[in-house]
Amino acid sequence: METNANYTSFVAVGDSFTEGMSDLLPDGSYRGWADLLAARLAARTPGFRYANLAVRGKLIGQIVEEQVGLAAAMKPDLVTLVGGLNDTLRPKVDMGRVRGLLTEAVERLAPACGRLVLMRSPGRNGPVMERFRPRMEELFTVVDELAAAHGALVVDLYGAPALGDQRMWDVDRLHLTAEGHRRVAEAVRQTLGLAADDEDDDWRTELPPGAPERWLARRTGDARFARQHLGPWVMRRVTGRSSGDGRAAKRPELLPYEVRDLTSQDPTRQDRTP
């Protein structure tokens, strides 16, 4: 495997993070870091092909069963695999099983592509993060070990203070904003050995200090979050349902990528600010 290569094809594998939630476009679809990365790679290479197999809510077992075989069969130059985090957020999780499934995914994908990229996912600062931090760090240890064993790259977003900033996260507190996804795309690009276009535009740059949030506004936001996002999420866990049930991947085939207008809705809009 090599870095700074001329990538002609890219397949993204994973869950909602790779699908692009919550980087919403005006037509109601989601963009996300993988689409942004594909656009940048396509601008370098005529005939560039892209598939995004990621579907929201998928556990690592579902990713292995539904996506890994398809991605391996496409034999692309580049594959990104981000999975297992949804498992760590469940009330009960068998981390040994997660390790085994992630190992299977890497063992099948690494020989089938020119470059495999894994990720230490970002975490939003706050009490929820602290509760699940041990599981996440156990998952990331597995990611590091598999990358070392199979020659994969690791994009380390977990330790970046900028991506832990609550302002980088949507109102559901689970998914990045448009600016967060833009930074992830740039982080992957630089990990691949492709230089930033603007030396001053570093994805690690922290946001300027914001005005302290008033107590009432904070409590109102907490109540809205519980009603609109936490409650439905808990009900899906209780009933065994997933937000991805019955949903197809947004780009299931490895086809030429036409760079369209990827301008997202204004991420500073009041109703989408964490």
C-alpha positions in Angstrom: 0.0 0.0 0.0 1.2 3.5 -0.7 0.3 7.1 0.3 0.1 10.1 -2.0 -1.2 7.8 -4.7 -3.4 8.8 -7.6 -6.6 7.2 -6.5 -9.1 6.3 -9.2 -11.8 4.6 -7.1 -13.0 4.9 -3.5 -15.5 2.8 -1.5 -16.8 4.0 1.9 -18.0 1.4 4.4 -19.7 2.1 7.7 -22.7 3.6 9.5 -24.3 7.1 9.9 -20.9 8.8 10.4 -19.9 7.7 6.9 -23.3 8.1 5.4 -23.0 11.8 6.2 -25.5 12.6 9.0 -26.1 15.4 9.9 -24.5 17.3 7.0 -27.8 18.2 5.4 -28.2 19.4 1.8 -31.1 21.6 0.6 -32.7 18.6 -1.2 -32.9 16.7 2.2 -30.1 14.3 1.4 -26.9 14.0 3.5 -23.5 14.9 2.2 -20.8 14.1 4.7 -17.0 13.7 4.8 -16.9 10.8 2.4 -18.7 12.7 -0.4 -16.4 15.7 0.2 -13.3 13.5 0.0 -14.7 11.8 -3.2 -15.2 15.3 -4.7 -11.6 16.3 -4.0 -10.2 13.1 -5.3 -12.4 13.3 -8.4 -11.1 16.8 -9.1 -7.6 15.3 -9.4 -8.5 12.2 -11.5 -10.7 12.1 -14.6 -13.0 9.0 -14.6 -12.8 8.7 -10.8 -15.4 6.2 -9.4 -17.1 6.3 -5.9 -19.4 4.1 -3.9 -20.8 4.8 -0.4 -22.3 1.6 1.2 -22.7 3.1 4.7 -26.1 3.1 6.3 -27.1 4.8 9.5 -27.6 2.7 12.6 -25.6 -0.3 11.4 -23.7 -2.4 14.0 -20.3 -4.0 13.1 -21.9 -7.4 12.4 -24.3 -5.8 9.9 -21.5 -3.9 8.3 -19.5 -7.1 7.8 -22.5 -9.0 6.5 -24.0 -6.4 4.2 -21.1 -4.1 3.1 -17.7 -5.7 3.4 -18.1 -8.4 0.7 -19.5 -5.9 -1.7 -16.7 -3.5 -1.1 -14.0 -6.2 -1.5 -15.6 -7.4 -4.8 -15.3 -3.9 -6.2 -11.5 -4.0 -5.7 -11.1 -0.2 -5.4 -7.9 1.8 -4.9 -9.2 3.1 -1.6 -11.5 1.8 1.1 -12.5 3.6 4.3 -13.9 1.4 7.1 -15.4 3.0 10.2 -17.6 0.8 12.4 -18.1 -0.6 15.8 -19.0 2.7 17.5 -22.7 2.0 17.5 -22.0 -1.3 19.3 -20.1 0.6 22.1 -23.2 2.8 22.6 -25.5 -0.1 23.4 -26.3 -0.8 27.1 -24.7 -4.2 26.7 -21.9 -5.1 24.3 -19.6 -8.0 23.8 -16.3 -6.3 23.0 -14.7 -9.6 22.2 -17.2 -10.1 19.4 -16.7 -6.6 18.1 -13.0 -7.3 18.0 -13.6 -10.5 16.0 -15.9 -8.9 13.5 -13.7 -5.9 13.0 -10.8 -8.2 12.5 -12.8 -10.2 9.9 -13.6 -7.0 8.0 -10.0 -5.8 7.9 -8.7 -9.2 6.8 -11.2 -9.3 3.9 -10.8 -5.6 2.8 -7.0 -5.1 3.1 -6.0 -7.6 0.3 -8.8 -6.4 -1.9 -7.8 -2.7 -2.2 -4.8 -0.5 -2.8 -5.2 1.4 0.5 -7.3 0.7 3.5 -8.1 3.5 5.9 -9.4 3.0 9.5 -10.4 5.7 11.9 -10.4 6.6 15.6 -13.7 8.4 15.6 -14.2 11.8 17.2 -16.1 12.1 20.5 -18.3 15.0 21.6 -17.2 16.5 24.9 -19.7 16.0 27.7 -21.0 13.5 30.3 -22.2 10.9 27.7 -18.7 10.8 26.3 -17.2 10.1 29.7 -19.6 7.2 30.2 -18.7 5.4 27.0 -15.0 6.5 26.9 -13.6 3.1 28.1 -15.4 1.1 25.4 -14.4 3.6 22.7 -10.8 3.5 23.7 -10.9 -0.4 23.8 -12.3 -0.2 20.2 -9.6 2.2 19.1 -6.9 -0.1 20.5 -8.2 -2.8 18.2 -8.2 -0.4 15.3 -4.6 0.5 16.0 -3.6 -3.1 16.3 -5.3 -4.1 13.1 -3.8 -1.2 11.2 -0.3 -2.2 12.3 -0.9 -5.8 11.3 -2.4 -5.2 7.9 -0.6 -2.0 6.7 -3.7 0.2 7.0 -3.7 3.9 7.8 -5.4 5.3 10.9 -7.0 8.8 10.9 -6.9 9.8 14.5 -9.8 12.2 15.2 -10.4 11.0 18.8 -7.7 13.2 20.4 -8.5 16.4 18.4 -9.9 19.1 20.7 -11.5 20.9 17.8 -13.7 17.9 17.0 -14.7 17.5 20.6 -16.1 21.0 20.7 -19.9 20.8 21.2 -20.4 23.4 18.4 -19.1 20.8 15.9 -22.0 18.5 16.7 -25.6 18.7 15.5 -28.6 19.0 17.8 -28.9 15.2 18.1 -25.5 15.2 19.8 -24.5 12.1 17.8 -23.5 13.5 14.4 -21.2 16.2 13.2 -22.3 19.4 11.6 -21.2 20.4 8.0 -18.1 22.0 9.4 -17.2 18.9 11.4 -17.6 16.7 8.3 -15.4 19.1 6.3 -12.7 18.8 8.8 -12.9 15.0 8.8 -12.6 15.0 5.0 -9.5 17.1 5.2 -8.0 14.9 7.9 -8.4 11.8 5.7 -7.0 13.7 2.8 -3.9 14.6 4.7 -3.5 11.1 6.1 -3.4 9.9 2.6 -0.5 12.1 2.0 -2.3 14.8 0.0 -1.2 18.3 1.0 -3.7 20.9 2.2 -4.7 23.5 -0.3 -4.3 26.3 2.2 -1.6 26.0 4.9 -3.7 28.2 7.2 -6.7 25.8 6.9 -5.8 23.1 9.4 -8.6 20.7 10.4 -7.2 20.7 13.9 -7.7 24.5 14.4 -9.9 25.1 17.4 -12.9 27.3 17.2 -12.7 30.8 18.8 -14.1 31.0 22.3 -17.9 31.4 22.3 -20.2 33.3 24.6 -21.2 31.3 27.7 -24.6 29.7 27.2 -27.3 30.9 29.5 -28.8 28.4 32.0 -32.3 28.7 30.5 -31.1 28.2 27.0 -29.1 25.1 28.1 -32.0 23.6 29.9 -34.3 24.3 26.9 -31.8 22.6 24.6 -31.6 19.6 26.9 -35.4 19.2 26.9 -35.6 19.5 23.1 -32.8 17.0 22.7 -34.5 14.5 25.0 -37.9 14.9 23.2 -36.7 14.9 19.6 -33.7 12.6 19.7 -33.0 10.8 23.0 -36.5 9.4 23.4 -36.8 8.0 19.9 -33.3 6.5 20.2 -34.2 4.8 23.5 -37.4 3.4 22.0 -35.5 1.9 19.1 -33.2 0.2 21.5 -36.1 -1.2 23.5 -38.0 -2.5 20.5 -34.9 -3.8 18.7 -35.3 -1.5 15.7 -32.7 0.7 14.0 -32.8 4.0 12.1 -31.3 2.1 9.1 -33.9 -0.7 8.9 -35.0 -1.0 5.3 -32.8 1.8 4.1 -30.5 1.3 1.1 -27.0 2.7 0.7 -27.0 6.1 -1.0 -24.3 5.1 -3.6 -24.4 1.2 -3.8 -22.4 0.9 -7.0 -18.9 1.9 -7.9 -19.7 4.4 -10.7 -18.1 7.5 -12.1 -18.5 10.4 -9.7 -19.9 13.6 -11.1 -18.9 16.5 -8.9 -22.1 18.3 -8.2 -22.9 21.3 -6.0 -22.0 20.1 -2.6 -22.9 23.3 -0.8 -24.8 22.3 2.4 -27.3 24.3 4.2 -25.9 27.0 6.4 -24.5 25.2 9.5 -24.9 28.3 11.6 -28.7 28.2 11.2 -30.2 28.6 14.7 -32.2 25.4 14.7 -29.2 23.3 13.9 -26.7 24.8 16.3 -25.9 22.5 19.3 
